[in-house]
């Protein structure tokens, strides 16, 4: 249910409505828009059937939301959400370019890559400290040491950090280092983890599950938002289909679909979607042309010897060449990049 307030609704009116909603065991969420202020009511709407909300002072209209998700819906929040990460505003006209290695390996490696990607236009540093791997024998990440190295790279470059959290018990630790918490595809329906990051103060990037339908993905975002953390960024990273020519199938259809369904920003991960570095540039450009709010790209200075996912990592030089092209495509679709050196 969505309660639309009149323009002249007072704080006393709003407090009364909120108190009533809580009194019957539901959760109110206020959204202040440019033209309207609304209260989204989360929970079993049937509890409100006998409550004459329309007659309350300050109420203009009551809308029943039939979708299973409320907080992520454009019905609740008609305008695009813009998430502030320092000077980066994800969901604005400026593209968010998250770049860096799959895994943090050494201080020299992460610092060098951070400086290179910043030089060529990246505004957020990505890097894995905790790595979910299909094989238990594969490199699992440096853990806390990796977080310390990311922090050092941030101090050297000023780039905010995005890194993955795998375990509800690690949320507090990762949050103390990261500017954005990443939920990977394997954890897209790990509901205890989603609830825990819902309590966090940092924005969350939620990757799409391997075979997730659009509404299932939004419902995972709803889990996070229902905990009070409204700063959710969606990330399409390819879905599993019958096709084996690439690692996954990049679903660019999902960009306009999610723009229609939700108010949340969406970024694309062409590295995991394709699995091969040679396909990353074309899919990155296609994603920007399709209306994505940003990209998350794996960049490594020595892909051949990378500790993980070297085959899908582009070099800093290839990243530079790609960013020059992205800058031109961005202009066409009304987006822009921060100024950077093409030398």
LINLIN-V443522 format. One record per residue. N is the residue number from 0. SS is DSSP state (@ for helix, = for strand, . for the rest). PHI is phi in radians with two decimals (none if undefined). D_CENTER is the distance of its C-alpha to the mean C-alpha in Angstrom with 2 decimals. Layout:
# LINLIN-V443522
n=N ss=SS phi=PHI d_center=D_CENTER
n=N ss=SS phi=PHI d_center=D_CENTER
This chain:
# LINLIN-V443522
n=0 ss=. phi=none d_center=25.39
n=1 ss== phi=-2.15 d_center=24.65
n=2 ss== phi=-1.81 d_center=27.27
n=3 ss== phi=-1.58 d_center=27.62
n=4 ss== phi=-1.64 d_center=29.58
n=5 ss=. phi=-1.25 d_center=32.33
n=6 ss=. phi=-1.08 d_center=32.10
n=7 ss=. phi=-1.68 d_center=34.88
n=8 ss=. phi=-1.09 d_center=33.48
n=9 ss=. phi=-1.58 d_center=34.32
n=10 ss=@ phi=-1.11 d_center=32.53
n=11 ss=@ phi=-1.11 d_center=35.26
n=12 ss=@ phi=-1.08 d_center=34.39
n=13 ss=@ phi=-1.12 d_center=30.71
n=14 ss=@ phi=-1.07 d_center=31.69
n=15 ss=@ phi=-1.14 d_center=34.10
n=16 ss=@ phi=-1.11 d_center=31.61
n=17 ss=@ phi=-1.07 d_center=29.11
n=18 ss=@ phi=-1.08 d_center=32.02
n=19 ss=@ phi=-1.12 d_center=33.15
n=20 ss=@ phi=-1.07 d_center=29.80
n=21 ss=@ phi=-1.17 d_center=29.60
n=22 ss=@ phi=-1.04 d_center=33.29
n=23 ss=. phi=-1.69 d_center=32.82
n=24 ss=. phi=1.55 d_center=30.00
n=25 ss=. phi=-1.93 d_center=26.91
n=26 ss== phi=-1.96 d_center=23.89
n=27 ss== phi=-1.55 d_center=23.62
n=28 ss== phi=-2.29 d_center=20.50
n=29 ss== phi=-1.61 d_center=21.41
n=30 ss== phi=-2.22 d_center=19.67
n=31 ss== phi=-1.73 d_center=21.61
n=32 ss=. phi=-1.76 d_center=21.48
n=33 ss=. phi=-1.15 d_center=23.60
n=34 ss=. phi=-1.89 d_center=26.24
n=35 ss=. phi=-2.29 d_center=25.70
n=36 ss== phi=-1.94 d_center=24.84
n=37 ss== phi=-2.25 d_center=23.97
n=38 ss== phi=-2.08 d_center=23.83
n=39 ss== phi=-1.52 d_center=21.79
n=40 ss== phi=-1.84 d_center=23.73
n=41 ss== phi=-1.82 d_center=21.97
n=42 ss=. phi=2.34 d_center=24.30
n=43 ss=. phi=-1.36 d_center=27.41
n=44 ss=@ phi=-1.05 d_center=28.43
n=45 ss=@ phi=-1.05 d_center=31.93
n=46 ss=@ phi=-1.15 d_center=32.63
n=47 ss=@ phi=-1.66 d_center=32.60
n=48 ss=. phi=-0.97 d_center=35.14
n=49 ss=. phi=-1.65 d_center=38.12
n=50 ss=. phi=-1.77 d_center=36.57
n=51 ss=. phi=-1.35 d_center=37.72
n=52 ss=@ phi=-1.04 d_center=34.55
n=53 ss=@ phi=-1.03 d_center=35.68
n=54 ss=@ phi=-1.55 d_center=38.71
n=55 ss=. phi=-1.23 d_center=36.91
n=56 ss=. phi=-1.03 d_center=37.39
n=57 ss=. phi=1.56 d_center=34.56
n=58 ss== phi=-1.61 d_center=33.15
n=59 ss== phi=-1.66 d_center=33.10
n=60 ss== phi=-2.79 d_center=31.64
n=61 ss== phi=-2.09 d_center=30.20
n=62 ss== phi=-2.06 d_center=27.94
n=63 ss=. phi=-1.47 d_center=27.52
n=64 ss=. phi=-1.67 d_center=24.12
n=65 ss=. phi=-1.48 d_center=24.81
n=66 ss=. phi=-1.19 d_center=21.27
n=67 ss=. phi=-1.24 d_center=20.37
n=68 ss=. phi=-1.83 d_center=17.14
n=69 ss=. phi=-2.01 d_center=17.84
n=70 ss=. phi=-1.17 d_center=15.25
n=71 ss=. phi=-1.48 d_center=12.56
n=72 ss== phi=-1.35 d_center=15.50
n=73 ss=. phi=-1.19 d_center=16.71
n=74 ss=. phi=-1.09 d_center=19.99
n=75 ss=. phi=-1.40 d_center=18.80
n=76 ss=. phi=-2.40 d_center=16.89
n=77 ss=. phi=-1.11 d_center=18.35
n=78 ss=. phi=-1.62 d_center=16.83
n=79 ss=. phi=-1.05 d_center=13.46
n=80 ss=. phi=-1.38 d_center=11.28
n=81 ss=. phi=-2.04 d_center=11.09
n=82 ss== phi=-1.87 d_center=9.40
n=83 ss== phi=-1.51 d_center=11.96
n=84 ss== phi=-2.15 d_center=11.67
n=85 ss=. phi=1.13 d_center=15.41
n=86 ss=. phi=-1.53 d_center=16.60
n=87 ss== phi=-1.58 d_center=13.33
n=88 ss== phi=-2.07 d_center=12.15
n=89 ss== phi=-1.36 d_center=8.84
n=90 ss=. phi=1.85 d_center=9.94
n=91 ss=. phi=-1.62 d_center=13.50
n=92 ss=. phi=-1.25 d_center=16.09
n=93 ss== phi=-1.51 d_center=15.27
n=94 ss=. phi=-1.24 d_center=13.04
n=95 ss== phi=-1.61 d_center=10.49
n=96 ss== phi=-2.00 d_center=12.09
n=97 ss== phi=-1.72 d_center=10.97
n=98 ss== phi=-2.44 d_center=14.18
n=99 ss== phi=2.72 d_center=16.35
n=100 ss=. phi=-1.34 d_center=18.02
n=101 ss=. phi=-1.01 d_center=17.02
n=102 ss== phi=-2.16 d_center=19.06
n=103 ss=. phi=-1.30 d_center=20.48
n=104 ss=. phi=-1.97 d_center=24.22
n=105 ss=. phi=-2.46 d_center=26.37
n=106 ss=@ phi=-1.07 d_center=26.41
n=107 ss=@ phi=-1.10 d_center=27.89
n=108 ss=@ phi=-1.10 d_center=25.43
n=109 ss=@ phi=-1.23 d_center=22.16
n=110 ss=@ phi=-1.20 d_center=23.89
n=111 ss=@ phi=-1.08 d_center=25.35
n=112 ss=@ phi=-1.12 d_center=22.20
n=113 ss=@ phi=-1.04 d_center=20.33
n=114 ss=@ phi=-1.15 d_center=23.26
n=115 ss=@ phi=-1.18 d_center=23.43
n=116 ss=@ phi=-1.20 d_center=19.89
n=117 ss=@ phi=-1.14 d_center=20.10
n=118 ss=@ phi=-1.02 d_center=23.49
n=119 ss=. phi=-1.81 d_center=22.17
n=120 ss=. phi=1.93 d_center=19.35
n=121 ss=. phi=-1.18 d_center=16.22
n=122 ss=. phi=-2.06 d_center=14.76
n=123 ss== phi=-2.51 d_center=12.50
n=124 ss== phi=-1.69 d_center=14.03
n=125 ss== phi=-1.84 d_center=12.62
n=126 ss=. phi=-3.12 d_center=15.05
n=127 ss== phi=-1.64 d_center=15.68
n=128 ss=. phi=-1.75 d_center=18.02
n=129 ss=. phi=-1.97 d_center=17.87
n=130 ss=. phi=-2.02 d_center=18.00
n=131 ss=. phi=-1.41 d_center=18.16
n=132 ss=. phi=-2.11 d_center=20.95
n=133 ss=. phi=-1.10 d_center=22.87
n=134 ss=. phi=-1.67 d_center=26.11
n=135 ss=. phi=-1.21 d_center=27.07
n=136 ss=. phi=-1.67 d_center=29.08
n=137 ss=. phi=-1.38 d_center=26.34
n=138 ss=. phi=-1.03 d_center=25.03
n=139 ss=. phi=-1.77 d_center=22.69
n=140 ss=. phi=1.74 d_center=21.58
n=141 ss=. phi=-1.53 d_center=23.32
n=142 ss=. phi=1.17 d_center=21.70
n=143 ss=@ phi=-1.06 d_center=22.49
n=144 ss=@ phi=-1.06 d_center=24.35
n=145 ss=@ phi=-1.11 d_center=21.29
n=146 ss=@ phi=-1.11 d_center=19.49
n=147 ss=@ phi=-1.10 d_center=22.66
n=148 ss=@ phi=-1.22 d_center=22.66
n=149 ss=@ phi=-1.09 d_center=19.12
n=150 ss=@ phi=-1.07 d_center=20.38
n=151 ss=@ phi=-1.10 d_center=23.44
n=152 ss=@ phi=-1.09 d_center=21.65
n=153 ss=@ phi=-1.13 d_center=19.73
n=154 ss=@ phi=-1.08 d_center=23.17
n=155 ss=@ phi=-1.38 d_center=24.63
n=156 ss=@ phi=-2.09 d_center=22.18
n=157 ss=. phi=1.45 d_center=20.33
n=158 ss=. phi=-1.31 d_center=16.94
n=159 ss== phi=-1.15 d_center=14.16
n=160 ss== phi=-1.97 d_center=12.90
n=161 ss== phi=-2.10 d_center=9.92
n=162 ss== phi=-2.62 d_center=11.51
n=163 ss== phi=-1.49 d_center=11.50
n=164 ss=. phi=-2.08 d_center=13.27
n=165 ss=. phi=-1.88 d_center=15.52
n=166 ss=. phi=-2.23 d_center=17.88
n=167 ss=@ phi=-0.94 d_center=17.93
n=168 ss=@ phi=-1.26 d_center=20.76
n=169 ss=@ phi=-1.74 d_center=18.78
n=170 ss=@ phi=-1.02 d_center=16.05
n=171 ss=@ phi=-1.09 d_center=18.41
n=172 ss=@ phi=-1.13 d_center=19.35
n=173 ss=@ phi=-1.13 d_center=15.99
n=174 ss=@ phi=-1.10 d_center=14.94
n=175 ss=. phi=-1.25 d_center=18.21
n=176 ss=. phi=-1.93 d_center=17.26
n=177 ss=. phi=-1.53 d_center=13.54
n=178 ss=. phi=-1.68 d_center=11.75
n=179 ss== phi=-2.37 d_center=8.24
n=180 ss== phi=-1.62 d_center=8.57
n=181 ss== phi=-1.76 d_center=7.41
n=182 ss== phi=-1.84 d_center=8.60
n=183 ss=. phi=-1.34 d_center=10.48
n=184 ss=@ phi=-1.04 d_center=11.98
n=185 ss=@ phi=-1.23 d_center=15.14
n=186 ss=@ phi=-1.88 d_center=13.75
n=187 ss=. phi=-1.11 d_center=11.77
n=188 ss=. phi=-2.18 d_center=14.89
n=189 ss=. phi=-1.49 d_center=16.03
n=190 ss=@ phi=-1.12 d_center=16.60
n=191 ss=@ phi=-1.04 d_center=18.17
n=192 ss=@ phi=-1.22 d_center=15.18
n=193 ss=@ phi=-1.08 d_center=12.81
n=194 ss=@ phi=-1.13 d_center=15.54
n=195 ss=@ phi=-1.20 d_center=15.83
n=196 ss=@ phi=-1.25 d_center=12.33
n=197 ss=@ phi=-1.15 d_center=12.94
n=198 ss=. phi=-1.57 d_center=15.78
n=199 ss=. phi=-1.28 d_center=14.07
n=200 ss=. phi=-1.65 d_center=14.09
n=201 ss=. phi=-1.64 d_center=11.11
n=202 ss== phi=-1.04 d_center=7.52
n=203 ss== phi=-2.18 d_center=5.46
n=204 ss== phi=-1.70 d_center=2.81
n=205 ss== phi=-1.88 d_center=4.94
n=206 ss== phi=-1.36 d_center=7.15
n=207 ss=. phi=-1.31 d_center=9.94
n=208 ss=. phi=-1.19 d_center=13.25
n=209 ss=. phi=-0.98 d_center=16.23
n=210 ss=. phi=-2.37 d_center=18.00
n=211 ss=. phi=-1.36 d_center=15.78
n=212 ss=. phi=-1.33 d_center=16.93
n=213 ss=@ phi=-0.98 d_center=14.79
n=214 ss=@ phi=-1.16 d_center=15.96
n=215 ss=@ phi=-1.14 d_center=15.46
n=216 ss=@ phi=-1.12 d_center=11.75
n=217 ss=@ phi=-1.13 d_center=11.66
n=218 ss=@ phi=-1.13 d_center=14.01
n=219 ss=@ phi=-1.16 d_center=11.83
n=220 ss=@ phi=-1.09 d_center=9.34
n=221 ss=@ phi=-1.09 d_center=12.75
n=222 ss=@ phi=-0.99 d_center=13.81
n=223 ss=@ phi=-1.14 d_center=11.33
n=224 ss=@ phi=-1.18 d_center=12.19
n=225 ss=@ phi=-1.17 d_center=15.82
n=226 ss=. phi=-1.48 d_center=16.02
n=227 ss=. phi=1.92 d_center=15.57
n=228 ss=. phi=-1.72 d_center=12.04
n=229 ss=. phi=-1.54 d_center=10.84
n=230 ss=. phi=-1.56 d_center=8.00
n=231 ss== phi=-1.96 d_center=5.09
n=232 ss== phi=-2.00 d_center=2.11
n=233 ss== phi=-1.47 d_center=3.96
n=234 ss== phi=-2.40 d_center=5.49
n=235 ss== phi=-1.48 d_center=9.26
n=236 ss=. phi=-2.30 d_center=11.43
n=237 ss=. phi=1.58 d_center=14.71
n=238 ss== phi=-2.03 d_center=16.62
n=239 ss=. phi=-1.46 d_center=20.01
n=240 ss=. phi=-2.27 d_center=22.98
n=241 ss=. phi=-1.25 d_center=26.65
n=242 ss=. phi=-1.28 d_center=26.11
n=243 ss=. phi=-2.05 d_center=26.78
n=244 ss=. phi=-1.18 d_center=27.06
n=245 ss=. phi=-2.23 d_center=23.46
n=246 ss=. phi=-1.07 d_center=21.34
n=247 ss=. phi=-2.44 d_center=19.30
n=248 ss== phi=-1.91 d_center=19.32
n=249 ss=. phi=-1.32 d_center=16.65
n=250 ss=. phi=-1.66 d_center=16.25
n=251 ss=. phi=-1.27 d_center=15.95
n=252 ss=@ phi=-0.97 d_center=17.35
n=253 ss=@ phi=-1.18 d_center=14.10
n=254 ss=@ phi=-1.11 d_center=12.88
n=255 ss=@ phi=-1.15 d_center=15.74
n=256 ss=@ phi=-1.09 d_center=15.73
n=257 ss=@ phi=-1.23 d_center=12.32
n=258 ss=@ phi=-1.10 d_center=13.31
n=259 ss=@ phi=-1.40 d_center=16.44
n=260 ss=@ phi=-1.34 d_center=15.35
n=261 ss== phi=-2.24 d_center=12.58
n=262 ss=. phi=-1.81 d_center=11.91
n=263 ss=. phi=-1.48 d_center=8.10
n=264 ss=. phi=-1.19 d_center=6.83
n=265 ss== phi=-2.32 d_center=6.37
n=266 ss== phi=-2.06 d_center=6.84
n=267 ss== phi=-2.07 d_center=9.56
n=268 ss=. phi=-1.94 d_center=10.94
n=269 ss=@ phi=-1.29 d_center=14.66
n=270 ss=@ phi=-1.21 d_center=15.93
n=271 ss=@ phi=-1.27 d_center=15.29
n=272 ss=@ phi=-1.16 d_center=15.90
n=273 ss=@ phi=-1.66 d_center=19.32
n=274 ss=. phi=1.44 d_center=20.37
n=275 ss=. phi=-2.35 d_center=22.76
n=276 ss=@ phi=-1.05 d_center=22.49
n=277 ss=@ phi=-1.19 d_center=24.88
n=278 ss=@ phi=-1.68 d_center=22.59
n=279 ss=@ phi=-1.06 d_center=19.47
n=280 ss=@ phi=-1.04 d_center=20.75
n=281 ss=@ phi=-1.14 d_center=21.71
n=282 ss=@ phi=-1.29 d_center=18.52
n=283 ss=@ phi=-1.13 d_center=16.50
n=284 ss=@ phi=-1.13 d_center=18.97
n=285 ss=@ phi=-1.10 d_center=18.87
n=286 ss=@ phi=-1.13 d_center=15.12
n=287 ss=@ phi=-1.15 d_center=15.70
n=288 ss=@ phi=-1.10 d_center=18.82
n=289 ss=. phi=-1.44 d_center=17.13
n=290 ss=. phi=1.87 d_center=14.95
n=291 ss=. phi=-1.12 d_center=11.55
n=292 ss=. phi=-1.54 d_center=9.94
n=293 ss== phi=3.00 d_center=9.75
n=294 ss== phi=-2.37 d_center=10.36
n=295 ss== phi=-2.22 d_center=10.05
n=296 ss== phi=-2.19 d_center=13.75
n=297 ss== phi=-1.51 d_center=16.15
n=298 ss== phi=-2.21 d_center=19.09
n=299 ss=. phi=-2.44 d_center=22.19
n=300 ss=. phi=-1.31 d_center=25.59
n=301 ss=. phi=-2.52 d_center=27.49
n=302 ss=@ phi=-0.94 d_center=25.70
n=303 ss=@ phi=-1.07 d_center=28.99
n=304 ss=@ phi=-2.00 d_center=29.07
n=305 ss=. phi=-1.10 d_center=25.41
n=306 ss=. phi=-1.28 d_center=25.13
n=307 ss=. phi=-2.76 d_center=22.45
n=308 ss=. phi=0.97 d_center=21.14
n=309 ss=@ phi=-1.12 d_center=23.52
n=310 ss=@ phi=-1.17 d_center=24.22
n=311 ss=@ phi=-1.90 d_center=20.83
n=312 ss=. phi=-1.65 d_center=20.59
n=313 ss== phi=-1.66 d_center=21.91
n=314 ss=. phi=-1.45 d_center=24.11
n=315 ss=@ phi=-0.97 d_center=23.67
n=316 ss=@ phi=-1.16 d_center=26.33
n=317 ss=@ phi=-1.19 d_center=24.60
n=318 ss=@ phi=-1.10 d_center=21.39
n=319 ss=@ phi=-1.02 d_center=23.66
n=320 ss=@ phi=-1.09 d_center=25.21
n=321 ss=@ phi=-1.16 d_center=21.96
n=322 ss=@ phi=-1.11 d_center=20.74
n=323 ss=@ phi=-1.07 d_center=24.13
n=324 ss=@ phi=-1.25 d_center=23.63
n=325 ss=@ phi=-1.04 d_center=20.08
n=326 ss=@ phi=-1.00 d_center=21.61
n=327 ss=@ phi=-1.26 d_center=24.16
n=328 ss=@ phi=-1.15 d_center=21.94
n=329 ss=@ phi=-1.01 d_center=19.67
n=330 ss=@ phi=-1.02 d_center=22.90
n=331 ss=@ phi=-1.14 d_center=23.74
n=332 ss=. phi=-1.73 d_center=20.64
n=333 ss=. phi=1.38 d_center=20.70
n=334 ss=. phi=-1.96 d_center=18.05
n=335 ss== phi=-2.59 d_center=18.97
n=336 ss=. phi=-2.03 d_center=18.44
n=337 ss=. phi=-1.14 d_center=19.76
n=338 ss=. phi=-1.12 d_center=23.30
n=339 ss=. phi=-2.61 d_center=23.89
n=340 ss=. phi=-1.54 d_center=26.91
n=341 ss=. phi=-1.72 d_center=27.75
n=342 ss=. phi=-1.35 d_center=30.70
